[in-house]
Amino acid sequence: LGLAQFGTIGLLLGNIVGQAAGLVSLLFGALREDVVALKRIRRTRIRWTARRYRDFPLYSTWSAVANTAGSRLPLILFSALFSPTVAGLYMLGHRVLHMPMNLLGTSIGQVFHANAAEARRDNRLGVLTLKAFEALVRISFGPMVLLAVVAPQLFTFFFGQEWKMAGVYAQWMIPWLVIVFITSPISTLVSVMEKQKQGLIFQISLLVIRSSAIIIGSRLDDPILAVACYSLSSLLVWAVFNAVLMHYCGISLYQWFRLIITEVICVLPFAIALYCLSQQLPNWFSNNISSLSIVICSTLFIGGVFLWRSVPMLNLKERSLLK
């Protein structure tokens, strides 16, 4: 349609056709595989089901609206209250960090959602959630903390000196995006446990608090402060939401804090070492060589910590089997 000069209409039609194609595929699959179940559908059963699960459309729809507004509004506010330059710096920092994390988090969330529904019926939802939470913390916490240490240098190396401030913004955004990565996959518990009202309260609170944080930063005419307030307020709301979800599954606040503190203790020595190294390299080499050295050292540190924290050690039994 683009080659045919349809322009914007072509984008809209392409999106509609793409969504419709997926729907048609699901429909034909259901007609082919679920014929017996479809024949059992009755109006009375549909009405009962609509009443039983009415909270899904009543609350989840508005929750989705608030979520979409919250993800789009910061860019608009940064552009309107500061400048398009600040909005561009924020967008680059957020996009570079969020896209790979969102891709991995979405995949994990889909698997967790399928298993959580079955685990709830078998009364083992708490065990599954705790294991998922621990795995997400171990995967994300170390690499992202190390990335925060050298974010300005990495953005400068890959995008140019004019984008260094995007790395500074990224440093403030990383704690918030880490808790989003950890929480998003297990946020499907809102549907599994039918906590749509609480999900809506969370999304509205997040929207209001984050918008207020940006406005406060704009009153002080400090874009870094605005990004910091926005990120830290988002971190706080997401952390509370995460703790509440864990509480619903029977996981204590002590267990929640213990896992977080354990990761902090494990990663902190690496973060200090990487920071000291990044500060000394410019004194040892020229700008180009030191920048490349920082990138190489950061990659080795982040990759090493990721492997160390995410790949479980083989126990003695497994080792003996391998032998």
LINKA-V227740 format. One record per residue. RES is the residue in one letter. SS is DSSP state (~ for helix, > for strand, _ for the rest). Layout:
res = (RES | RES)
ss = (SS | SS)
//
This chain:
res = (L | G | L | A | Q | F | G | T | I | G | L | L | L | G | N | I | V | G | Q | A | A | G | L | V | S | L | L | F | G | A | L | R | E | D | V | V | A | L | K | R | I | R | R | T | R | I | R | W | T | A | R | R | Y | R | D | F | P | L | Y | S | T | W | S | A | V | A | N | T | A | G | S | R | L | P | L | I | L | F | S | A | L | F | S | P | T | V | A | G | L | Y | M | L | G | H | R | V | L | H | M | P | M | N | L | L | G | T | S | I | G | Q | V | F | H | A | N | A | A | E | A | R | R | D | N | R | L | G | V | L | T | L | K | A | F | E | A | L | V | R | I | S | F | G | P | M | V | L | L | A | V | V | A | P | Q | L | F | T | F | F | F | G | Q | E | W | K | M | A | G | V | Y | A | Q | W | M | I | P | W | L | V | I | V | F | I | T | S | P | I | S | T | L | V | S | V | M | E | K | Q | K | Q | G | L | I | F | Q | I | S | L | L | V | I | R | S | S | A | I | I | I | G | S | R | L | D | D | P | I | L | A | V | A | C | Y | S | L | S | S | L | L | V | W | A | V | F | N | A | V | L | M | H | Y | C | G | I | S | L | Y | Q | W | F | R | L | I | I | T | E | V | I | C | V | L | P | F | A | I | A | L | Y | C | L | S | Q | Q | L | P | N | W | F | S | N | N | I | S | S | L | S | I | V | I | C | S | T | L | F | I | G | G | V | F | L | W | R | S | V | P | M | L | N | L | K | E | R | S | L | L | K)
ss = (_ | _ | _ | _ | _ | _ | _ | ~ | ~ | ~ | ~ | ~ | ~ | ~ | ~ | ~ | ~ | ~ | ~ | ~ | ~ | ~ | ~ | ~ | ~ | ~ | ~ | ~ | ~ | ~ | ~ | ~ | ~ | _ | ~ | ~ | ~ | ~ | ~ | _ | _ | _ | ~ | ~ | ~ | ~ | ~ | ~ | ~ | ~ | ~ | ~ | _ | ~ | ~ | ~ | ~ | ~ | ~ | ~ | ~ | ~ | ~ | ~ | ~ | ~ | ~ | ~ | ~ | ~ | ~ | ~ | ~ | ~ | ~ | ~ | ~ | ~ | ~ | ~ | ~ | _ | _ | ~ | ~ | ~ | ~ | ~ | ~ | ~ | ~ | ~ | ~ | ~ | ~ | ~ | ~ | ~ | ~ | ~ | ~ | ~ | ~ | ~ | ~ | ~ | ~ | ~ | ~ | ~ | ~ | ~ | ~ | ~ | ~ | ~ | ~ | ~ | ~ | ~ | ~ | _ | _ | _ | ~ | ~ | ~ | ~ | ~ | ~ | ~ | ~ | ~ | ~ | ~ | ~ | ~ | ~ | ~ | ~ | ~ | ~ | ~ | ~ | ~ | ~ | ~ | ~ | ~ | _ | ~ | ~ | ~ | ~ | ~ | ~ | ~ | ~ | ~ | _ | ~ | ~ | ~ | ~ | ~ | ~ | ~ | ~ | ~ | ~ | ~ | ~ | ~ | ~ | ~ | ~ | ~ | ~ | ~ | ~ | ~ | ~ | ~ | ~ | ~ | ~ | _ | _ | ~ | ~ | ~ | ~ | _ | _ | _ | ~ | ~ | ~ | ~ | ~ | ~ | ~ | ~ | ~ | ~ | ~ | ~ | ~ | ~ | ~ | ~ | ~ | ~ | ~ | ~ | ~ | ~ | ~ | ~ | _ | _ | _ | ~ | ~ | ~ | ~ | ~ | ~ | ~ | ~ | ~ | ~ | ~ | ~ | ~ | ~ | ~ | ~ | ~ | ~ | ~ | ~ | ~ | ~ | ~ | ~ | ~ | ~ | _ | _ | _ | _ | ~ | ~ | ~ | ~ | ~ | ~ | ~ | ~ | ~ | ~ | ~ | ~ | ~ | ~ | ~ | ~ | ~ | ~ | ~ | ~ | ~ | ~ | ~ | ~ | ~ | ~ | ~ | ~ | ~ | ~ | ~ | ~ | _ | _ | ~ | ~ | ~ | ~ | ~ | ~ | ~ | ~ | ~ | ~ | ~ | ~ | ~ | ~ | ~ | ~ | ~ | ~ | ~ | ~ | ~ | ~ | ~ | ~ | _ | _ | _ | _ | _ | ~ | ~ | ~ | ~ | ~ | ~ | ~ | _)
//
